[in-house]
Every structure is written in structure tokens, then in C-alpha cells.
Amino acid sequence: MRRYLAFILLSLLTVSSCYAQQRKFHFVENKMGSPFNLILVHTDSFQAVQLAKECFMLIDSFNHIFSDYDSTSELSRLCAQADNRYQTASPALWDILVQSKKAWQQSKGAFDITVSPLSRLWRRMRRENRFPDSSEVLMQKKRVGFGLLTIDTLQHRIRFNKQSMQLDLGGIAKGYVAQAVIDYLATKGVHSALADAGGDMAMSGSPPGTKGWIVGVNVPETTDELLTTKLLLHNMAVATSGDAYQFIEHNGRKYSHIIDPRTGYGISSQRNVTVIAKDGATADWLATACSIASIIEAKQLVKKMGAELLITEIRNNRVVYYDTPGFGRYWK
């Protein structure tokens, strides 16, 4: 499920000079459809620049595998051959497909990377500024369902059991790539870094002289208004999902760009969902799934995944908060 996530603010703290000249280096490039912010702590500016270049090259390599906008990507080429034949996946694509299957199973279908036909329909409807007929939704819904895929775990192959199926990794890929960047930096001896893939963040250890990275969370239905209290995080990931950016209004009701693959329609609740998890991919897909699920189902899901959840929802022109018991310990 491709979606634009609510903006999360990075508070960049200065580092005391008593830490052997360690400094924060901040780099940003447009990657995967949005600004990708990379912050790393290092003693050497030249090495920091070199590491940033390597990280952005790594991001490009993943994007050339996962993108459904790039017609030459591995994912696009895989979907172009969506028939009853087995196709072999590269290690990275295979890994994210396996994680996506587990996400689909754990979320009871709320997260489903086969939702692409519906996502494309609703994107076209937004461009045309019209609401789809129920027959249009039903036609595309017939091409959706992870159960229509066969995953060969022995030979790392995938088979589409229905023609014209399409995959969309937008609800997991950014978190996956952000985590991959943090893991790569760790192999290079950098253990204090943050990767922000357009709102999907992964981070390693705290910057020197601090207790963690400070992260702000959006007020629902806004793009730049933040809750007054901030999060303090390290060695984990956080993702936020909301509908402030893309939606369709019909008969006085807003339908989000986040599609429920089980119904074929965009969700209509006015909420932001923030998930704190152990890795970027998990935080990313949980944020999508918990946007679609009911409040009770979302809490049960994150508990099962060992994550924490905050939902801010507008009801009767008031902001209402729902969270899991452990979320509060991350407030600064």
C-alpha cells in the first residue's frame, strides 16, 4: 500500500565537545518519492560524507528492486509476467515478500501487498476527481488477495495464480530500506544514526550526550502541527500513517488513500497511527494495518508483534487518544 506518511520532526541536538569531536552529520536526498534524511554521528567529516554516499547508493539499489513506479525494477518485471509460472526472486525481494506474507497473516488481511489494482484505481479516481462505481471496485478487488500467490520457500520462487495481479510494497518498503541503512552503517562502525524515509524511521544508538533521538508526532488531519509532547527513542523504529495528504470526499465523507484490501474502499476514519517497533519494516506495515483495523484489533495486533501504538483520532471535532500501555514510556 503506497501512502504518504505524516511528517515527523527530527530535533537535532548539539553534541558536547567533550565527546572526542563526535558530531552529527545531516544529509538529505530525494529517494523513493520523498526526502530521505540521514543523520549519523562521526568524528571525521570526509568519512561521514563517504558513508552517506554509500547509503544513498544502497537506497537506489533497493528502489530498483522494490519500486512499482519504475518499469525496469525487479518488482515491475515480476508483475509484468504475472501468470501461472514460477519466477525466482532476488534475496532482497524474497526477504520482503516473506515479511509481507507474515504481515498479511498476522493482520488477518488488513495489510496486503496485492492491493495494487485497488490502489491504482483510487489514484486514478483522485486524478479524475470522481468516486468509483461499485462495479469498478469489485472488478479490481477480484485481482487482490495474498492467498492468490504461491510462495515456494525451498527455491525462493513466487507464482501468481491469477492473471493481471500487481504488487505494491509501498506500505513496507520504506521502513525496510531505512532499517537496511542503519544495519549497513553498523557494519561500518557507526552505531549512532537515524534514517528517515519520508516518515518511516529507523535508528541506532543515542547521539553522544543525549538519551535518544527526539521525534515529534503530527496532530491528526494536519501536515505540520505537532503534538506538544515528543518521543525519545533509540535502537528501534517508528512509523506514522495518516490521511492528511490524499483522500476523496464523497457525500460528505472522506475516503483515505489507505485502502482496506478486504473491502476495496479507502478507510474513512480521521486518525493518525504511530507505531514503535524493533525494526523499520515491522513499524511500517503495522502503521498501515493499524490504520485499517478497529482500535481493539490494532491494539491486539501490536501486542502480538511486541510493538507499541498511539492512535490520535478526531471525533466530534475533538482529538481522542488511544494507546498501548507501554507507549507512554517513550514520551520525553
C-alpha positions as CSV (number, residue, x, y, z in Angstrom):
1,M,0.0,0.0,0.0
2,R,1.7,3.2,-1.1
3,R,1.0,6.1,1.1
4,Y,2.4,9.4,2.1
5,L,3.2,9.4,5.8
6,A,2.5,12.1,8.3
7,F,5.7,14.3,8.7
8,I,7.7,13.5,11.8
9,L,10.1,16.2,13.1
10,L,13.7,15.5,13.9
11,S,15.0,17.5,16.7
12,L,18.8,17.9,16.1
13,L,20.6,18.4,19.4
14,T,24.1,19.8,19.6
15,V,26.7,17.4,20.8
16,S,29.1,18.4,23.7
17,S,32.7,18.9,22.6
18,C,33.8,16.5,25.4
19,Y,32.9,13.5,23.2
20,A,36.2,13.4,21.2
21,Q,34.9,15.7,18.4
22,Q,32.0,13.5,17.6
23,R,29.4,15.4,15.6
24,K,26.1,14.9,13.9
25,F,26.2,15.0,10.1
26,H,22.9,15.5,8.3
27,F,22.4,14.5,4.7
28,V,19.2,14.6,2.6
29,E,18.4,13.4,-0.9
30,N,15.1,12.7,-2.7
31,K,14.7,9.0,-2.7
32,M,11.7,6.6,-3.0
33,G,9.4,9.5,-3.8
34,S,10.2,11.7,-0.8
35,P,13.1,13.4,1.0
36,F,15.3,10.8,2.7
37,N,17.1,12.2,5.7
38,L,20.2,10.5,7.0
39,I,21.9,11.6,10.3
40,L,25.0,9.9,11.5
41,V,27.5,10.6,14.3
42,H,31.1,10.5,13.3
43,T,34.5,12.1,14.1
44,D,35.6,12.6,10.5
45,S,33.7,14.7,8.0
46,F,35.2,13.1,5.0
47,Q,34.3,9.6,6.1
48,A,30.8,10.8,7.0
49,V,30.3,12.1,3.5
50,Q,31.6,8.9,2.0
51,L,29.3,6.8,4.2
52,A,26.3,8.9,3.2
53,K,27.1,8.4,-0.5
54,E,27.3,4.6,0.1
55,C,24.0,4.7,2.0
56,F,22.2,6.6,-0.8
57,M,23.6,4.2,-3.4
58,L,22.2,1.4,-1.3
59,I,18.8,3.1,-1.2
60,D,18.9,3.4,-5.0
61,S,19.7,-0.3,-5.3
62,F,16.7,-1.2,-3.2
63,N,14.4,1.1,-5.0
64,H,15.4,-0.5,-8.3
65,I,14.2,-3.8,-6.8
66,F,11.0,-2.6,-4.9
67,S,9.6,0.3,-6.9
68,D,6.2,-0.1,-8.7
69,Y,6.7,3.3,-10.4
70,D,10.0,2.2,-12.1
71,S,9.0,0.0,-15.1
72,T,12.5,-1.5,-15.1
73,S,12.5,-2.5,-11.4
74,E,12.6,-6.2,-10.4
75,L,9.1,-5.9,-8.9
76,S,7.7,-4.4,-12.1
77,R,9.3,-7.0,-14.2
78,L,8.0,-9.7,-11.9
79,C,4.4,-8.3,-12.1
80,A,4.7,-8.0,-15.9
81,Q,5.0,-11.8,-16.0
82,A,2.0,-12.3,-13.7
83,D,0.8,-15.6,-15.0
84,N,0.9,-19.2,-13.7
85,R,4.6,-19.6,-14.0
86,Y,7.1,-19.6,-11.1
87,Q,9.6,-16.7,-11.0
88,T,12.7,-16.5,-9.0
89,A,13.2,-13.5,-6.7
90,S,16.4,-11.9,-5.7
91,P,17.4,-12.2,-2.0
92,A,16.2,-8.7,-1.1
93,L,12.9,-9.1,-2.9
94,W,12.4,-12.6,-1.5
95,D,13.0,-11.3,2.0
96,I,10.5,-8.5,1.8
97,L,7.9,-10.9,0.2
98,V,8.3,-13.3,3.1
99,Q,7.9,-10.5,5.6
100,S,4.9,-9.3,3.7
101,K,3.3,-12.7,3.8
102,K,3.8,-12.8,7.6
103,A,2.3,-9.3,7.9
104,W,-0.8,-10.4,5.9
105,Q,-1.2,-13.4,8.1
106,Q,-0.7,-11.5,11.4
107,S,-3.0,-8.6,10.4
108,K,-5.8,-11.0,9.1
109,G,-5.6,-9.4,5.7
110,A,-5.6,-5.8,6.7
111,F,-2.1,-5.5,5.2
112,D,-1.8,-7.0,1.8
113,I,0.8,-6.1,-0.9
114,T,-1.5,-7.4,-3.6
115,V,-3.8,-4.4,-3.1
116,S,-2.1,-2.6,-6.0
117,P,-5.0,-2.9,-8.5
118,L,-7.3,-1.1,-6.0
119,S,-4.6,1.5,-5.1
120,R,-4.2,2.3,-8.8
121,L,-8.0,2.6,-9.3
122,W,-8.3,5.1,-6.4
123,R,-5.3,7.1,-7.5
124,R,-7.0,7.4,-10.9
125,M,-10.2,8.4,-9.2
126,R,-8.4,11.2,-7.3
127,R,-6.9,12.5,-10.6
128,E,-10.3,12.4,-12.3
129,N,-12.0,13.9,-9.1
130,R,-14.7,11.3,-9.1
131,F,-15.9,8.5,-6.8
132,P,-15.7,5.0,-8.4
133,D,-18.7,2.9,-9.2
134,S,-19.1,-0.2,-7.0
135,S,-18.7,-2.3,-10.2
136,E,-15.2,-0.8,-10.8
137,V,-14.2,-1.5,-7.2
138,L,-15.5,-5.1,-7.5
139,M,-13.6,-5.7,-10.8
140,Q,-10.3,-4.7,-9.3
141,K,-11.0,-6.5,-6.0
142,K,-11.1,-9.8,-7.8
143,R,-7.4,-9.4,-8.6
144,V,-6.5,-8.8,-4.9
145,G,-5.6,-11.3,-2.2
146,F,-2.3,-12.7,-0.9
147,G,-3.8,-16.1,-1.0
148,L,-3.7,-15.9,-4.7
149,L,0.1,-16.0,-4.5
150,T,2.2,-19.2,-4.2
151,I,5.5,-18.8,-2.3
152,D,8.0,-21.6,-2.9
153,T,10.2,-21.4,0.3
154,L,12.6,-24.0,-1.0
155,Q,13.7,-22.3,-4.2
156,H,12.7,-18.7,-3.4
157,R,10.2,-18.5,-6.1
158,I,6.8,-16.9,-6.5
159,R,3.8,-17.7,-8.7
160,F,0.8,-15.5,-9.5
161,N,-2.3,-17.8,-9.5
162,K,-4.5,-15.1,-11.2
163,Q,-3.6,-13.1,-14.2
164,S,-3.1,-9.3,-14.0
165,M,-2.2,-9.3,-10.4
166,Q,0.1,-6.5,-9.2
167,L,2.2,-6.0,-6.1
168,D,2.6,-2.7,-4.1
169,L,5.3,-2.7,-1.5
170,G,4.6,1.0,-0.5
171,G,3.4,0.0,3.0
172,I,6.6,-1.8,4.0
173,A,9.5,-0.9,1.6
174,K,10.4,2.5,3.1
175,G,10.7,1.1,6.6
176,Y,12.6,-1.9,5.3
177,V,15.1,0.3,3.5
178,A,15.5,2.7,6.4
179,Q,16.4,-0.3,8.6
180,A,18.8,-1.6,6.0
181,V,20.7,1.7,6.0
182,I,21.0,1.6,9.8
183,D,22.2,-2.0,9.6
184,Y,24.7,-1.1,6.9
185,L,26.2,1.7,9.0
186,A,26.6,-0.6,11.9
187,T,28.8,-2.8,9.8
188,K,31.0,0.3,9.2
189,G,31.3,1.0,12.9
190,V,28.6,3.7,13.1
191,H,26.3,2.9,16.0
192,S,24.6,6.3,16.4
193,A,22.5,7.1,13.3
194,L,18.9,7.8,12.1
195,A,17.4,7.1,8.7
196,D,14.1,8.9,7.9
197,A,12.5,7.6,4.7
198,G,9.7,10.2,4.4
199,G,8.3,9.5,7.9
200,D,9.4,5.9,8.3
201,M,12.3,6.0,10.7
202,A,14.9,3.5,11.9
203,M,17.6,4.5,14.4
204,S,20.5,3.0,16.3
205,G,22.1,4.3,19.5
206,S,21.6,7.7,21.1
207,P,23.7,10.6,20.0
208,P,26.5,11.3,22.5
209,G,25.4,13.3,25.5
210,T,21.7,12.5,24.9
211,K,19.2,9.9,26.0
212,G,17.9,9.3,22.5
213,W,16.6,10.8,19.3
214,I,13.7,13.3,19.7
215,V,10.8,12.6,17.4
216,G,7.6,14.7,17.0
217,V,4.2,13.2,16.1
218,N,1.6,15.0,14.0
219,V,-1.8,16.1,15.1
220,P,-4.4,14.2,13.0
221,E,-5.5,15.8,9.8
222,T,-2.6,18.2,9.7
223,T,0.7,18.2,7.8
224,D,2.8,20.4,10.1
225,E,1.1,20.7,13.5
226,L,2.8,18.5,16.1
227,L,1.7,17.2,19.5
228,T,3.3,19.2,22.3
229,T,5.0,16.1,23.8
230,K,7.8,14.4,21.8
231,L,9.1,10.9,21.7
232,L,12.6,9.9,22.9
233,L,13.8,6.8,21.1
234,H,17.0,4.7,20.4
235,N,17.7,1.3,18.8
236,M,14.2,1.0,17.3
237,A,12.0,2.2,14.6
238,V,8.9,4.4,14.3
239,A,6.3,5.0,11.6
240,T,3.3,7.2,11.3
241,S,0.4,6.8,8.9
242,G,-2.4,9.3,8.3
243,D,-4.7,10.7,5.6
244,A,-3.9,14.4,5.6
245,Y,-2.3,14.3,2.2
246,Q,-4.5,12.2,-0.1
247,F,-8.2,11.5,0.1
248,I,-11.5,11.7,-1.8
249,E,-14.6,13.3,-0.4
250,H,-18.0,11.7,-1.3
251,N,-21.4,12.6,0.2
252,G,-19.6,14.5,3.0
253,R,-17.3,11.6,3.9
254,K,-13.6,11.4,3.4
255,Y,-12.1,8.2,1.9
256,S,-8.3,7.9,2.6
257,H,-5.7,6.8,0.2
258,I,-5.1,3.9,2.6
259,I,-7.2,1.1,1.1
260,D,-8.7,-1.7,3.0
261,P,-8.0,-4.7,0.8
262,R,-10.8,-6.6,2.3
263,T,-13.5,-4.1,1.3
264,G,-11.8,-2.4,-1.7
265,Y,-12.5,1.1,-0.3
266,G,-10.3,3.7,1.4
267,I,-10.7,4.0,5.2
268,S,-12.9,6.8,6.4
269,S,-11.7,7.3,10.0
270,Q,-9.9,10.6,10.6
271,R,-6.9,9.2,12.5
272,N,-3.1,9.2,12.7
273,V,-1.4,6.0,13.7
274,T,2.1,5.9,15.2
275,V,3.9,2.6,15.8
276,I,7.1,2.0,17.6
277,A,8.7,-1.4,16.8
278,K,12.0,-3.2,16.9
279,D,12.7,-2.7,13.1
280,G,11.7,-0.5,10.3
281,A,9.7,-2.9,8.1
282,T,7.6,-4.0,11.1
283,A,6.8,-0.4,12.2
284,D,5.9,0.5,8.6
285,W,3.4,-2.3,7.9
286,L,1.9,-2.1,11.3
287,A,1.2,1.6,10.8
288,T,-0.8,0.7,7.7
289,A,-2.6,-2.3,9.2
290,C,-3.5,-0.4,12.4
291,S,-4.9,2.4,10.3
292,I,-7.3,-0.1,8.7
293,A,-8.1,-2.3,11.8
294,S,-10.5,-1.3,14.6
295,I,-9.0,0.2,17.7
296,I,-9.3,-3.1,19.6
297,E,-7.9,-5.1,16.7
298,A,-5.0,-2.7,16.3
299,K,-4.0,-2.9,20.0
300,Q,-4.2,-6.7,19.8
301,L,-2.0,-6.8,16.7
302,V,0.8,-4.6,18.1
303,K,0.8,-6.5,21.3
304,K,1.2,-9.7,19.4
305,M,4.1,-8.2,17.4
306,G,5.9,-6.8,20.5
307,A,5.3,-3.2,19.4
308,E,3.7,-0.1,20.8
309,L,0.9,2.0,19.4
310,L,-0.6,5.5,19.6
311,I,-3.8,6.4,17.7
312,T,-4.9,10.0,17.6
313,E,-8.4,10.3,16.1
314,I,-10.8,13.2,15.5
315,R,-14.3,12.6,16.9
316,N,-16.9,15.4,17.1
317,N,-14.2,17.9,16.4
318,R,-12.1,16.7,19.4
319,V,-8.8,14.8,19.3
320,V,-9.1,11.5,21.1
321,Y,-6.1,9.4,22.1
322,Y,-5.8,5.6,22.2
323,D,-2.5,3.9,23.1
324,T,-1.0,0.7,24.3
325,P,0.2,0.5,28.0
326,G,3.9,0.6,27.1
327,F,3.7,3.6,24.7
328,G,3.9,6.2,27.4
329,R,7.4,5.3,28.5
330,Y,8.7,6.7,25.2
331,W,7.4,10.2,25.8
332,K,10.2,12.7,26.5
